Amino acid sequence: MQIEIGTVSAVDVPAISALARLIWQDAYLGIIPQKQIDFMLEQRYNASCLLEELASSSIWWDRITVDGQLAGFASSLLTAIPREIKLDKLYVHPARQRLGLGGRLISQVLERASANGCETLILAVNKRNERAIAAYSKHGFTVREAVCVDIGRGFVMDDFIMAKSLISPNIPPNANANANANANANA
Ligand SMILES: CC(C)(COP(=O)(O)OP(=O)(O)OC[C@H]1O[C@@H](n2cnc3c(N)ncnc32)[C@H](O)[C@@H]1OP(=O)(O)O)[C@@H](O)C(=O)NCCC(=O)NCCS
């Protein structure tokens, strides 16, 4: 099994949209209504939205392939809070889950976070998405708060915000600052 991580480009957009639908149907049916799935997919995975994000300098899209086949993707972005990065999307094909692909994508985002001097990686996950919460817990995230966000059309995102610190508890803050500076220099 040959696993490769790369950057999503414009030619990948139709495949990313199709994979998103497949994964969302598998993951969210039973958690949110079908109408909300359709609304959120259209809102987040339409071609112009994806192309706009790919062109942004503060949003990154990664893809993971298994034997040349698209098996998952992640996107991450800098938040308004200094030194904080958000794992905005993390999706792995249902037939490829529990093989460590999600963990590989998270590691990729953590490397980018360090290279950009970030201290915290956050994400939002539906409170009823037990599979993803278990995966994030396994990869070192803890629940920071609960939020309920109105996304229009009568739908809400009823989420936990989970966070993972990039600061090693055994290293004094200055040393972390130096490590981040070095990471920036190498980026
Ligand atoms: C969350 C997700 C990206 C994790 O990807 P992955 O490739 O399976 O992740 P990893 O293989 O690195 O880690 C898997 C871990 O997740 C947890 N997990 C995954 N599926 C699980 C399940 N059905 N039941 C319980 N735990 C599960 C386990 O801790 C598992 O570790 P284990 O296999 O050693 O027990 C994937 O499950 C997914 O795409 N889910 C649907 C979409 C989604 O909900 N995305 C998150 C949006 S916030």
The ligand as an SDF file (V2000), in Angstrom:
LIG
                    3D

 48 50  0  0  0  0  0  0  0  0999 V2000
  -12.4000   11.1630   11.7020 C   0  0  0  0  0  0  0  0  0  0  0  0
  -11.6430   10.4580   10.5830 C   0  0  0  0  0  0  0  0  0  0  0  0
  -11.0820   11.5050    9.6400 C   0  0  0  0  0  0  0  0  0  0  0  0
  -10.4720    9.6570   11.1860 C   0  0  0  0  0  0  0  0  0  0  0  0
   -9.7510    9.1220   10.1030 O   0  0  0  0  0  0  0  0  0  0  0  0
   -8.9980    7.7150   10.2430 P   0  0  0  0  0  0  0  0  0  0  0  0
   -8.1590    7.5630    9.0190 O   0  0  0  0  0  0  0  0  0  0  0  0
   -9.9590    6.6520   10.5540 O   0  0  0  0  0  0  0  0  0  0  0  0
   -8.0770    8.0250   11.5000 O   0  0  0  0  0  0  0  0  0  0  0  0
   -6.9210    7.1330   12.1520 P   0  0  0  0  0  0  0  0  0  0  0  0
   -6.8410    5.8250   11.4580 O   0  0  0  0  0  0  0  0  0  0  0  0
   -5.7050    7.9780   12.2370 O   0  0  0  0  0  0  0  0  0  0  0  0
   -7.4700    6.9460   13.6360 O   0  0  0  0  0  0  0  0  0  0  0  0
   -8.5440    6.0820   13.8100 C   0  0  0  0  0  0  0  0  0  0  0  0
   -9.0220    6.1680   15.2540 C   0  0  0  0  0  0  0  0  0  0  0  0
  -10.2650    6.8450   15.2950 O   0  0  0  0  0  0  0  0  0  0  0  0
  -11.1400    6.1830   16.2060 C   0  0  0  0  0  0  0  0  0  0  0  0
  -12.1880    5.5710   15.4080 N   0  0  0  0  0  0  0  0  0  0  0  0
  -12.3210    5.6270   14.0750 C   0  0  0  0  0  0  0  0  0  0  0  0
  -13.4310    4.9880   13.6800 N   0  0  0  0  0  0  0  0  0  0  0  0
  -14.0130    4.5450   14.8040 C   0  0  0  0  0  0  0  0  0  0  0  0
  -15.2000    3.8020   15.0680 C   0  0  0  0  0  0  0  0  0  0  0  0
  -16.0090    3.4250   14.0830 N   0  0  0  0  0  0  0  0  0  0  0  0
  -15.4870    3.5290   16.3450 N   0  0  0  0  0  0  0  0  0  0  0  0
  -14.6770    3.9250   17.3430 C   0  0  0  0  0  0  0  0  0  0  0  0
  -13.5240    4.6060   17.1580 N   0  0  0  0  0  0  0  0  0  0  0  0
  -13.2170    4.9130   15.8990 C   0  0  0  0  0  0  0  0  0  0  0  0
  -10.2940    5.1390   16.8990 C   0  0  0  0  0  0  0  0  0  0  0  0
   -9.6470    5.7670   17.9900 O   0  0  0  0  0  0  0  0  0  0  0  0
   -9.2880    4.8070   15.8170 C   0  0  0  0  0  0  0  0  0  0  0  0
   -8.1190    4.2500   16.3120 O   0  0  0  0  0  0  0  0  0  0  0  0
   -7.9820    2.6420   16.2900 P   0  0  0  0  0  0  0  0  0  0  0  0
   -8.3330    2.2010   14.9060 O   0  0  0  0  0  0  0  0  0  0  0  0
   -6.5450    2.4400   16.6650 O   0  0  0  0  0  0  0  0  0  0  0  0
   -8.9560    2.1510   17.3170 O   0  0  0  0  0  0  0  0  0  0  0  0
  -12.5620    9.4660    9.8140 C   0  0  0  0  0  0  0  0  0  0  0  0
  -13.1860    8.6280   10.7470 O   0  0  0  0  0  0  0  0  0  0  0  0
  -13.6200   10.1540    8.9660 C   0  0  0  0  0  0  0  0  0  0  0  0
  -13.3520   10.5870    7.8500 O   0  0  0  0  0  0  0  0  0  0  0  0
  -14.8330   10.2240    9.5300 N   0  0  0  0  0  0  0  0  0  0  0  0
  -15.9650   10.7690    8.7700 C   0  0  0  0  0  0  0  0  0  0  0  0
  -15.8190   12.2550    8.5310 C   0  0  0  0  0  0  0  0  0  0  0  0
  -15.6740   13.0310    9.8130 C   0  0  0  0  0  0  0  0  0  0  0  0
  -16.4490   12.8650   10.7320 O   0  0  0  0  0  0  0  0  0  0  0  0
  -14.6680   13.9090    9.8240 N   0  0  0  0  0  0  0  0  0  0  0  0
  -14.4250   14.7630   10.9390 C   0  0  0  0  0  0  0  0  0  0  0  0
  -15.1530   16.0190   10.7770 C   0  0  0  0  0  0  0  0  0  0  0  0
  -14.9440   17.0830   12.1890 S   0  0  0  0  0  0  0  0  0  0  0  0
  1  2  1  0
  2  3  1  0
  2  4  1  0
  2 36  1  0
  4  5  1  0
  5  6  1  0
  6  7  2  0
  6  8  1  0
  6  9  1  0
  9 10  1  0
 10 11  2  0
 10 12  1  0
 10 13  1  0
 13 14  1  0
 14 15  1  0
 15 16  1  0
 15 30  1  0
 16 17  1  0
 17 18  1  0
 17 28  1  0
 18 19  1  0
 18 27  1  0
 19 20  2  0
 20 21  1  0
 21 22  1  0
 21 27  2  0
 22 23  1  0
 22 24  2  0
 24 25  1  0
 25 26  2  0
 26 27  1  0
 28 29  1  0
 28 30  1  0
 30 31  1  0
 31 32  1  0
 32 33  2  0
 32 34  1  0
 32 35  1  0
 36 37  1  0
 36 38  1  0
 38 39  2  0
 38 40  1  0
 40 41  1  0
 41 42  1  0
 42 43  1  0
 43 44  2  0
 43 45  1  0
 45 46  1  0
 46 47  1  0
 47 48  1  0
M  END
$$$$
